[in-house]
């Protein structure tokens, strides 16, 4: 079971999306993927279009606020595997699991997985 600690969960909840987003961009671009593909992946998971995403970044929302406003894709539960040492499908704290879903999708994008498979088609 991938148990996260309450401290770990609290730290994730308070982190701003804006502080992590540039790392996502760097990670995918370093591997030859585009910001557009990253937007596509984030929109698939959260329902946020590019403009909405930019306003969330500008407002420096926390991950808690970010996912409170998101419309999570019903197929997000198909995201499985290990990210940052945790098996995403076994994380019991919903917010932490959602953040790790996002990390996992970014990771798959950077690793060169096909878009159809990242978007669980």
C-alpha positions as CSV (number, residue, x, y, z in Angstrom):
1,X,0.0,0.0,0.0
2,X,1.4,3.4,-0.9
3,X,0.7,5.3,2.2
4,X,1.6,9.0,2.2
5,X,2.1,10.8,5.5
6,X,-0.2,13.6,6.6
7,X,2.9,15.9,6.4
8,X,3.6,14.8,2.8
9,X,-0.1,15.4,1.9
10,X,-0.2,18.8,3.6
11,X,3.0,19.9,1.8
12,X,1.6,18.9,-1.6
13,X,-1.7,20.7,-0.8
14,X,0.1,24.0,-0.1
15,X,2.5,23.9,-3.0
16,X,1.5,26.2,-5.8
17,X,0.9,24.9,-9.3
18,X,2.9,27.8,-10.6
19,X,6.0,26.7,-8.7
20,X,5.9,23.2,-10.3
21,X,4.7,24.0,-13.8
22,X,8.0,25.4,-15.1
23,X,9.6,22.0,-14.1
24,X,7.0,20.2,-16.1
25,X,7.7,22.3,-19.2
26,X,11.5,21.8,-18.8
27,X,11.1,18.1,-18.3
28,X,9.0,17.6,-21.5
29,X,10.9,20.0,-23.7
30,X,14.3,18.5,-22.7
31,X,12.9,15.2,-24.1
32,X,11.7,16.8,-27.4
33,X,8.0,17.1,-26.5
34,X,6.2,20.4,-26.7
35,X,4.4,22.8,-24.4
36,X,1.3,22.2,-26.5
37,X,1.4,18.5,-25.8
38,X,1.8,19.4,-22.1
39,X,-1.3,21.6,-22.3
40,X,-3.2,18.8,-24.0
41,X,-2.3,16.4,-21.2
42,X,-3.2,18.8,-18.4
43,X,-6.5,19.7,-20.1
44,X,-7.3,16.0,-20.5
45,X,-6.8,15.4,-16.7
46,X,-8.3,18.7,-15.4
47,X,-10.6,20.2,-18.0
48,X,-8.6,23.5,-17.9
49,X,-8.0,25.1,-21.2
50,X,-4.8,27.0,-21.9
51,X,-6.3,30.4,-20.8
52,X,-7.8,29.0,-17.6
53,X,-4.4,27.3,-16.8
54,X,-2.6,30.6,-17.3
55,X,-4.9,32.4,-15.0
56,X,-4.4,29.7,-12.3
57,X,-0.7,30.1,-12.7
58,X,-1.0,33.9,-12.5
59,X,-3.1,33.6,-9.4
60,X,-0.5,31.3,-7.8
61,X,-3.2,28.8,-6.7
62,X,-2.2,25.9,-4.5
63,X,-2.6,22.4,-5.7
64,X,-5.6,22.2,-3.3
65,X,-7.3,25.1,-5.1
66,X,-6.1,23.8,-8.5
67,X,-7.8,20.4,-8.1
68,X,-10.8,21.8,-6.3
69,X,-11.6,23.7,-9.5
70,X,-10.7,20.9,-11.9
71,X,-13.1,18.5,-13.5
72,X,-11.1,15.3,-13.2
73,X,-11.3,13.1,-16.3
74,X,-13.3,10.0,-15.4
75,X,-10.5,7.9,-17.0
76,X,-7.9,9.3,-14.6
77,X,-8.4,6.1,-12.6
78,X,-6.8,4.2,-15.4
79,X,-3.5,6.0,-14.6
80,X,-1.3,3.4,-12.9
81,X,2.3,2.9,-12.0
82,X,5.0,4.3,-9.7
83,X,5.9,8.0,-9.5
84,X,8.1,9.5,-6.8
85,X,8.2,6.2,-5.1
86,X,4.4,5.9,-4.8
87,X,2.1,3.5,-6.7
88,X,-0.5,6.1,-7.9
89,X,-3.5,3.8,-7.9
90,X,-2.9,3.0,-4.2
91,X,-2.6,6.5,-2.8
92,X,-5.5,7.0,-0.4
93,X,-5.5,10.8,-0.1
94,X,-7.5,12.1,-3.1
95,X,-5.6,15.4,-3.6
96,X,-2.1,13.7,-3.4
97,X,-3.4,11.0,-5.8
98,X,-4.5,13.7,-8.3
99,X,-1.2,15.6,-8.1
100,X,0.6,12.2,-8.7
101,X,-1.7,11.5,-11.7
102,X,-0.5,14.8,-13.2
103,X,3.2,13.9,-12.4
104,X,2.7,10.5,-14.0
105,X,1.2,11.9,-17.2
106,X,4.1,14.5,-17.5
107,X,6.5,11.6,-16.9
108,X,4.9,9.5,-19.6
109,X,5.0,12.5,-22.0
110,X,8.7,13.1,-21.3
111,X,9.4,9.4,-21.8
112,X,8.0,9.5,-25.3
113,X,4.8,7.6,-24.8
114,X,2.3,8.0,-27.6
115,X,-0.4,10.7,-26.9
116,X,-3.3,8.1,-27.4
117,X,-1.8,6.0,-24.6
118,X,-1.1,8.9,-22.3
119,X,-4.7,10.1,-22.7
120,X,-5.9,6.6,-22.0
121,X,-7.7,6.1,-25.4
